[in-house]
């Protein structure tokens, strides 16, 4: 009986060892779907309006001056997921007519704040005109962060046109323009 018990125990341990060391595996699919994203917003520190005012000359023979030559306070925030090798850009266009004799320029700062990814590169001062102009280029998959102090700070300059005959085109008026920003594919 002891021999039979010993043989049974031996067979049990061999069977248990083979069963423990045998492996079985299986698999299933895991799908990750990332959709294309193109979102843009403007955030303001001091309200949505940027105001410039011409100041009368103090003495006869002087030209008018623009009170504040440069203003900012509007931030561009964006989120972008692009296809491989694709880039985006932010363009600006004027809705309305810029008064004759006046030049309006815009520039975006380097990205600031909590953004990550391939954030855009600002274009130096660019003159706004009919049609669109590039303000930020080379945007890949990224996000700027949300709200003021995140993204690109927009600055505006208003100058008198340097062309000698353009001053003659100035006239007394109040002009309101809208500047429209668009996040669009670059290639």
RALINNOR-V210083 format. One record per helix or strand of 3 or more residues. SS is the DSSP state (h for helix, s for strand). FROM is the first residue (numbers start at 1). TO is the last residue. If there is no record, write none. Layout:
BEGIN
ss: [SS SS]
from: [FROM FROM]
to: [TO TO]
END
This chain:
BEGIN
ss: [h s s s s s s h s]
from: [2 37 70 88 102 132 151 167 178]
to: [21 44 81 95 108 139 160 169 185]
END
